[in-house]
Amino acid sequence: MAEHAAASPARIWSMRAIYVVISLGILLLELLPQQTMPRTFAGPDMILLLTFTFALRRPEFIPSGIVAMVMVLADLLLQRPPGLMAALTVLASQTLRNRSDGVRTLPFTVEWLTASLALCGVLIGYRIILAIFMVPQAPALLVLSQLFSTALAYPLMVLGCAVLFGVRRVAPGEVDTLGHRI
C-alpha cells in the first residue's frame, strides 16, 4: 500500500489563509443589508460549517487560535456577546479535531452526524448561557431553523471545500512531512 505525503507547511499556511479570507467574506456578506423585514427563517451559519468541515477533514489547517480570532471578530461585527460563540466554537472544533481520527474511516453519514451534534451543542450551549444571564434571545423557532439549515448544508460545504480547495479526509496510512503516520 503506497503512503501519501501530507500537506507541506506552505500548503498548511495557505489553507489557513484561505480559511480566514473565506470567513471574512462570509462576514462581509452577512453584514450587507439584504432585506428590510424581519426574517422568519434563518439560513445556515456558514462560518461554523466551514470551521467544522476543516476540523473534521483537515484539523491541521485550523489551529484553535485562528478559529478564536475569526469567531471573536464575528461576535463583534454581528453584535453578539463578545467571546461567547467564539469560546463555544473553539471547544466544539477541538472536540471534532480529537474525533477526526476515528471518523476518517467511517461513512460520510457518521461525519455528518458528528458535525450536526457539535452544531447542536454550540447552539444549545449558546442559548443556555444567554438564558442564565437573562440576555434577550432570538425566537426559538428562528434558532431551530438555523440549526436545521446549517445541518442540512454541511454536505454542500464539504463538497465545496473538496472541489474548490482540495480539503479531503486524511487517508489511513498517510504520513506527514517528517514521515510520521497521521
Summary of the structure (lengths in Angstrom):
residues: 182
radius of gyration: 17.0
end to end distance: 15.2
largest distance: 58.0
contacts: 506
relative contact order: 0.17
helix: 68%
strand: 2%
